[in-house]
Amino acid sequence: MIIIQGMKALPRVVETALAKRLRVMPAVVVTGARQTGKTTLVAERVPGARRYYSLDDFDVLDTARRDPEALVGGSDPVTLDEVQREPKLLGAVKRAIDRRRAPGRFLLTGSANLLLLRRLSETLAGRASYLTLWPMTRGEQRGEGRAGRWGELLAAREEEWPGLLEAGDAQREDWRALARRGGFPTPALYLKNATDRAIWFDGYVRTYLERDLHELAAISSLPDFRRLMRAASLRLGQLVNQTELGRDVGLPQATVHRWLNLLEISYLLVRLPAYAINRTKRLIKRPKLYWADTGLALYVGGQEEPTGAHLENLVLQDLLAWRDATDQRAEIYYWRTVSGEEVDFVLEVGGRLLPIEVKATTRPRLSDARHLRSFRQEYGEQARGGLLLHTGSAIEWLAPDVLAVPWWRVL
């Protein structure tokens, strides 16, 4: 799949991180869901001559199974696409690196999280660096090759935030339109109406159910699995309750647990962990459920109209893309107490915490900021000022420590 704009592949936010890793590590592994643009990235956006093999090609897959050394031998840099399709290939890569260790020698891609696949005995520990390519951010779709302005906000003082966010050429957009098209390159860039996107998403889900799942695990009933996908998409932004999910779709809790893991390994589902460091409050510690792509979530759930949870999911998609491309060590959580106080996202970077609340309202009020203020009171100087992202146009301080900002000025 080639992403083209004016005969040129669009830049992706991970490119700088990928180039840095290729200069240091003998192998770099780019993982992510199918159709996020991994092949375009490694074939069109990585400079220099490289041999290229895709295990989606049956001849290449056959060679990988019979004689994997034939694909990894020689001194030229090699790109191996969809390596999860043949586990023995990673062993051959490891042996080749151990014979001759050279930076950038292997560039691998996979549509499953290789670190979580039990059937892979070789994870290239100490020999590889791992990157995730998420669906395209709004900035990437606009040809800017960036995620949201999280790094700029973290580097600036709170009093500088309004001026920082007012600068630039940010354009207002209907968040519902962005949620509907999602971030997979084909529906996001080329398919202009809901009917065409529905056809594409239907083919995507069918391919995933009928082919990719069989390569990851034995699924006894695809209709049951699809019902679970739908139930999960309708619980966007909610706490994961596997027993309740199982009851709704008529499946044992153990089966729900295993199938949710498969969706996560495939980079379709995201389970957001709780920020569970306790000072004075009792905290909820179960993860929250999101999808990697809002367009896919809407299709699977049979929903035409996005909700506030989909706006939250858009912000999370952007945060994930930024986190996995930044040089800073960053983690993303949510925060919730047993008394019901909740902050949608907590970004932890360098020992500091940036609390973020998302509201699908054009006119946020002081009451919308109360949980952000509770979080700041709980964690004191460790917490930065709170950000409340909304759908309006005004940048304003709702309180001395909470800035309300239009979502489109950040993403």
C-alpha positions as CSV (number, residue, x, y, z in Angstrom):
1,M,0.0,0.0,0.0
2,I,1.5,3.3,-1.1
3,I,0.3,6.6,0.4
4,I,0.6,9.3,-2.2
5,Q,-0.1,13.0,-2.2
6,G,1.2,14.8,-5.3
7,M,3.1,11.7,-6.3
8,K,5.0,11.7,-3.0
9,A,4.5,9.5,0.1
10,L,3.3,11.5,3.1
11,P,5.7,11.9,6.0
12,R,5.0,10.0,9.2
13,V,5.7,11.1,12.7
14,V,7.9,8.1,13.5
15,E,10.4,8.8,10.7
16,T,12.9,10.7,12.8
17,A,12.8,8.0,15.5
18,L,13.2,5.3,12.9
19,A,16.3,7.0,11.3
20,K,17.9,7.3,14.8
21,R,17.4,3.7,15.6
22,L,18.7,2.5,12.2
23,R,21.9,4.4,12.9
24,V,22.4,2.5,16.2
25,M,20.7,-0.9,16.2
26,P,21.4,-3.9,13.9
27,A,17.6,-4.5,13.6
28,V,14.6,-2.2,13.9
29,V,11.1,-3.6,14.1
30,V,8.1,-1.5,13.0
31,T,4.8,-3.0,14.2
32,G,1.2,-1.9,13.9
33,A,-2.2,-2.8,12.6
34,R,-2.6,-3.8,9.0
35,Q,-3.0,-0.9,6.6
36,T,-1.5,1.7,8.8
37,G,1.2,2.4,6.2
38,K,4.1,0.2,7.4
39,T,5.0,-0.9,3.8
40,T,4.9,2.7,2.6
41,L,7.1,3.8,5.4
42,V,9.8,1.2,4.9
43,A,9.7,1.2,1.1
44,E,9.2,4.8,0.3
45,R,10.4,6.9,3.3
46,V,13.6,5.2,4.4
47,P,16.6,6.5,2.4
48,G,19.2,4.2,0.9
49,A,19.2,1.0,-1.1
50,R,17.8,-2.1,0.6
51,R,16.7,-5.5,-0.5
52,Y,13.0,-5.8,0.1
53,Y,11.0,-9.0,0.8
54,S,7.3,-9.2,1.8
55,L,6.0,-12.4,3.4
56,D,2.6,-11.5,2.0
57,D,4.2,-12.8,-1.2
58,F,3.6,-16.6,-1.2
59,D,7.0,-17.3,-2.9
60,V,8.8,-15.3,-0.3
61,L,6.8,-17.0,2.5
62,D,7.7,-20.4,1.1
63,T,11.4,-19.5,1.1
64,A,11.2,-18.1,4.6
65,R,9.8,-21.5,5.8
66,R,12.2,-23.7,3.8
67,D,15.4,-21.7,3.7
68,P,15.2,-18.5,5.8
69,E,19.0,-18.0,5.6
70,A,18.5,-17.2,1.8
71,L,16.6,-14.0,2.7
72,V,18.9,-12.7,5.4
73,G,22.3,-13.5,4.0
74,G,24.7,-11.1,2.2
75,S,26.0,-7.7,3.2
76,D,23.3,-5.5,1.9
77,P,20.7,-4.0,4.2
78,V,17.4,-6.0,4.2
79,T,13.8,-5.1,4.7
80,L,11.5,-7.9,5.7
81,D,7.7,-7.1,5.7
82,E,5.1,-9.0,7.8
83,V,7.7,-11.2,9.6
84,Q,5.1,-12.5,12.0
85,R,3.9,-14.9,9.3
86,E,7.0,-17.1,9.7
87,P,8.4,-17.4,13.2
88,K,11.6,-19.1,12.1
89,L,12.7,-16.0,10.2
90,L,13.5,-14.1,13.4
91,G,15.9,-16.9,14.4
92,A,17.7,-16.5,11.1
93,V,17.9,-12.8,11.6
94,K,19.4,-13.3,15.1
95,R,22.0,-15.7,13.7
96,A,22.9,-13.2,11.0
97,I,23.3,-10.4,13.5
98,D,25.5,-12.5,15.7
99,R,27.7,-13.3,12.8
100,R,28.0,-9.7,11.7
101,R,26.6,-6.9,13.8
102,A,26.1,-3.7,11.7
103,P,23.7,-0.8,12.4
104,G,20.6,-0.7,10.2
105,R,21.2,-4.2,8.7
106,F,17.6,-5.4,9.2
107,L,14.4,-3.4,9.0
108,L,11.4,-5.6,9.9
109,T,7.7,-5.0,10.0
110,G,4.9,-6.9,11.6
111,S,1.1,-6.6,11.9
112,A,1.1,-8.1,15.4
113,N,3.0,-7.3,18.6
114,L,6.0,-9.6,18.3
115,L,6.8,-9.2,22.0
116,L,3.5,-10.6,23.0
117,L,3.2,-13.5,20.6
118,R,3.9,-16.7,22.6
119,R,4.6,-18.7,19.4
120,L,7.6,-16.6,18.7
121,S,10.5,-18.0,20.7
122,E,12.9,-15.3,19.4
123,T,12.3,-11.6,20.2
124,L,15.8,-10.3,19.2
125,A,16.5,-9.1,22.7
126,G,19.5,-6.7,22.7
127,R,19.6,-6.8,19.0
128,A,16.5,-4.8,18.0
129,S,14.7,-1.6,18.7
130,Y,10.9,-1.6,18.4
131,L,8.6,1.2,17.0
132,T,4.8,1.2,16.6
133,L,3.1,2.8,13.6
134,W,-0.4,3.9,14.6
135,P,-3.1,5.1,12.3
136,M,-2.4,8.5,10.8
137,T,-2.7,11.5,13.1
138,R,-4.6,14.6,11.9
139,G,-1.2,16.3,11.3
140,E,0.0,13.4,9.2
141,Q,-3.2,13.5,7.1
142,R,-2.5,17.2,6.5
143,G,0.9,16.3,5.2
144,E,2.8,17.8,8.2
145,G,4.3,14.5,9.5
146,R,3.5,15.3,13.1
147,A,1.4,14.4,16.1
148,G,-0.1,16.9,18.5
149,R,1.8,19.7,20.2
150,W,2.4,17.7,23.4
151,G,6.2,18.2,23.3
152,E,5.8,21.9,22.9
153,L,3.4,22.1,25.8
154,L,5.6,20.1,28.1
155,A,8.6,22.2,27.3
156,A,6.8,25.5,27.9
157,R,5.7,27.1,31.2
158,E,2.0,27.1,31.8
159,E,1.7,30.9,31.4
160,E,3.1,30.5,27.9
161,W,0.5,28.0,26.8
162,P,-2.1,30.4,25.4
163,G,0.4,32.3,23.2
164,L,2.0,29.1,22.1
165,L,-1.4,27.5,21.0
166,E,-2.7,30.7,19.4
167,A,0.4,30.8,17.1
168,G,0.7,28.8,14.0
169,D,-1.8,28.0,11.2
170,A,-4.1,25.5,13.1
171,Q,-7.4,25.1,11.2
172,R,-10.7,24.4,12.8
173,E,-12.3,21.1,11.8
174,D,-15.4,19.1,12.7
175,W,-14.1,16.4,15.0
176,R,-17.0,14.2,14.0
177,A,-15.7,14.1,10.4
178,L,-12.2,13.2,11.6
179,A,-13.7,10.4,13.8
180,R,-15.7,9.0,10.9
181,R,-12.7,8.7,8.5
182,G,-10.3,7.5,11.2
183,G,-6.6,7.2,10.5
184,F,-6.1,4.3,8.2
185,P,-4.6,5.9,5.1
186,T,-7.1,4.7,2.5
187,P,-10.4,5.7,4.1
188,A,-8.8,8.8,5.7
189,L,-7.2,10.2,2.5
190,Y,-9.0,8.8,-0.5
191,L,-12.6,7.7,0.4
192,K,-14.8,10.8,0.6
193,N,-18.2,9.4,1.6
194,A,-19.6,7.1,4.3
195,T,-20.7,4.4,1.8
196,D,-17.2,4.0,0.3
197,R,-15.6,3.9,3.8
198,A,-18.1,1.3,5.0
199,I,-17.1,-0.9,2.0
200,W,-13.5,-0.6,2.9
201,F,-14.0,-1.2,6.6
202,D,-16.1,-4.3,5.8
203,G,-13.2,-5.7,3.7
204,Y,-10.8,-4.9,6.5
205,V,-12.7,-6.7,9.1
206,R,-13.3,-9.7,6.9
207,T,-9.6,-10.0,6.1
208,Y,-8.8,-9.8,9.8
209,L,-11.4,-12.4,10.8
210,E,-10.8,-14.8,8.0
211,R,-7.0,-14.6,7.6
212,D,-5.0,-12.8,10.2
213,L,-6.8,-14.3,13.2
214,H,-6.1,-17.9,11.9
215,E,-2.4,-17.0,11.8
216,L,-2.4,-15.8,15.4
217,A,-4.7,-18.3,17.1
218,A,-7.4,-20.9,16.7
219,I,-10.8,-19.2,16.9
220,S,-13.7,-21.6,17.4
221,S,-16.4,-19.3,16.2
222,L,-15.9,-16.2,14.1
223,P,-19.5,-14.9,14.6
224,D,-18.9,-15.0,18.4
225,F,-15.6,-13.1,17.9
226,R,-17.3,-10.5,15.8
227,R,-20.0,-10.0,18.4
228,L,-17.3,-9.5,21.0
229,M,-15.7,-6.9,18.7
230,R,-19.0,-5.0,18.4
231,A,-19.6,-5.2,22.2
232,A,-16.1,-3.8,22.8
233,S,-16.6,-1.0,20.3
234,L,-19.8,0.1,22.1
235,R,-17.9,0.3,25.4
236,L,-15.4,2.9,24.2
237,G,-13.9,4.8,27.1
238,Q,-15.4,2.5,29.7
239,L,-13.7,0.3,32.3
240,V,-12.9,-3.2,31.1
241,N,-15.3,-5.7,32.7
242,Q,-14.6,-9.1,31.1
243,T,-17.4,-10.9,33.0
244,E,-20.0,-8.4,31.9
245,L,-18.7,-8.5,28.3
246,G,-18.9,-12.3,28.4
247,R,-22.5,-12.2,29.7
248,D,-23.6,-9.8,27.0
249,V,-22.2,-11.9,24.1
250,G,-22.7,-15.3,25.7
251,L,-19.0,-16.3,26.2
252,P,-17.0,-17.5,29.2
253,Q,-14.8,-14.9,30.9
254,A,-11.7,-16.8,29.9
255,T,-12.6,-16.7,26.3
256,V,-13.3,-13.0,26.5
257,H,-9.9,-12.5,28.1
258,R,-8.1,-14.4,25.4
259,W,-9.9,-12.7,22.5
260,L,-9.4,-9.2,23.9
261,N,-5.7,-10.1,24.1
262,L,-5.8,-11.1,20.4
263,L,-7.3,-7.7,19.5
264,E,-4.7,-5.9,21.5
265,I,-1.8,-8.0,19.9
266,S,-3.2,-7.0,16.5
267,Y,-3.1,-3.3,17.5
268,L,-6.8,-2.9,17.0
269,L,-7.7,-2.5,20.7
270,V,-6.1,-0.3,23.3
271,R,-6.4,-1.0,27.0
272,L,-5.4,2.2,28.8
273,P,-3.9,1.5,32.3
274,A,-4.9,3.5,35.4
275,Y,-2.5,5.9,37.1
276,A,-2.5,4.0,40.3
277,I,0.0,5.8,42.5
278,N,-2.0,6.4,45.7
279,R,-1.5,9.4,48.0
280,T,-4.7,10.0,49.9
281,K,-7.4,8.6,47.7
282,R,-8.6,5.1,46.8
283,L,-8.2,4.5,43.1
284,I,-9.8,2.4,40.4
285,K,-7.1,0.3,38.8
286,R,-8.8,-1.6,36.0
287,P,-7.9,-0.5,32.4
288,K,-10.2,1.5,30.1
289,L,-11.1,0.3,26.7
290,Y,-10.4,2.2,23.5
291,W,-9.8,1.4,19.8
292,A,-6.7,2.2,17.7
293,D,-8.9,3.8,15.1
294,T,-12.2,5.6,15.5
295,G,-13.4,4.9,12.0
296,L,-13.1,1.2,12.5
297,A,-14.7,1.4,16.0
298,L,-17.7,3.2,14.5
299,Y,-18.1,0.7,11.7
300,V,-17.8,-2.4,14.0
301,G,-20.2,-0.9,16.5
302,G,-22.7,0.0,13.8
303,Q,-22.7,3.6,14.8
304,E,-23.2,6.5,12.4
305,E,-22.9,9.4,14.9
306,P,-19.7,9.8,16.9
307,T,-20.0,10.4,20.7
308,G,-17.9,12.2,23.2
309,A,-16.0,8.9,23.8
310,H,-14.9,9.0,20.1
311,L,-13.5,12.5,20.7
312,E,-11.5,11.1,23.7
313,N,-10.4,8.2,21.4
314,L,-9.1,10.7,18.8
315,V,-7.0,12.4,21.4
316,L,-5.7,9.1,22.7
317,Q,-4.7,8.0,19.1
318,D,-2.7,11.2,18.8
319,L,-1.0,10.8,22.2
320,L,0.0,7.2,21.3
321,A,1.5,8.3,18.0
322,W,3.4,11.1,19.8
323,R,4.6,8.8,22.7
324,D,6.0,6.2,20.4
325,A,7.9,8.7,18.3
326,T,9.3,11.0,21.0
327,D,12.8,10.8,22.4
328,Q,11.3,11.4,25.9
329,R,10.2,8.5,28.0
330,A,6.5,9.0,28.2
331,E,3.6,7.0,29.6
332,I,-0.2,7.5,29.1
333,Y,-2.7,6.7,31.8
334,Y,-6.2,7.6,33.0
335,W,-7.1,8.5,36.6
336,R,-10.2,7.6,38.5
337,T,-11.1,7.4,42.2
338,V,-13.7,5.2,43.8
339,S,-15.7,8.3,44.6
340,G,-16.1,9.0,40.8
341,E,-13.5,11.7,40.2
342,E,-11.9,11.0,36.8
343,V,-9.3,12.5,34.4
344,D,-9.4,11.2,30.9
345,F,-5.6,11.1,30.3
346,V,-2.5,11.6,32.4
347,L,0.7,12.0,30.5
348,E,3.8,11.1,32.6
349,V,7.1,12.5,31.3
350,G,10.3,13.1,33.3
351,G,8.6,12.6,36.6
352,R,6.0,15.2,35.9
353,L,2.3,14.7,35.2
354,L,0.1,16.5,32.6
355,P,-3.6,15.9,33.3
356,I,-5.9,16.1,30.2
357,E,-9.7,16.2,30.1
358,V,-11.7,16.0,26.9
359,K,-15.2,17.5,26.6
360,A,-17.4,17.4,23.5
361,T,-18.8,20.9,24.3
362,T,-18.2,24.3,22.6
363,R,-18.5,26.2,25.9
364,P,-16.6,24.5,28.8
365,R,-17.5,25.7,32.3
366,L,-15.6,25.9,35.5
367,S,-17.5,22.7,36.7
368,D,-15.9,20.8,33.8
369,A,-12.5,21.5,35.4
370,R,-13.2,20.2,38.9
371,H,-11.7,16.8,38.4
372,L,-8.5,18.3,36.8
373,R,-8.2,20.5,39.9
374,S,-8.8,17.5,42.2
375,F,-6.0,15.7,40.5
376,R,-3.6,18.7,40.8
377,Q,-4.5,19.0,44.5
378,E,-3.8,15.3,45.0
379,Y,-0.3,15.3,43.3
380,G,0.9,18.8,44.1
381,E,4.0,20.1,42.4
382,Q,4.4,16.8,40.5
383,A,1.3,17.9,38.4
384,R,1.5,20.4,35.6
385,G,-1.5,22.7,34.9
386,G,-4.5,20.9,33.6
387,L,-5.6,21.0,29.9
388,L,-9.3,20.8,29.0
389,L,-9.7,20.1,25.3
390,H,-13.1,21.2,23.9
391,T,-14.9,21.6,20.5
392,G,-15.2,25.4,20.6
393,S,-12.9,28.2,19.5
394,A,-11.8,30.0,22.7
395,I,-8.6,29.6,24.6
396,E,-9.2,30.6,28.2
397,W,-8.3,29.9,31.8
398,L,-11.2,28.3,33.5
399,A,-9.3,28.4,36.7
400,P,-5.8,29.6,37.6
401,D,-4.5,26.0,37.0
402,V,-6.8,24.8,34.1
403,L,-6.6,26.0,30.5
404,A,-9.5,25.3,28.2
405,V,-8.2,24.8,24.6
406,P,-9.9,23.8,21.3
407,W,-8.9,20.3,20.5
408,W,-7.9,21.3,16.9
409,R,-5.3,23.8,18.2
410,V,-3.4,20.9,19.9
411,L,-4.0,18.0,17.4
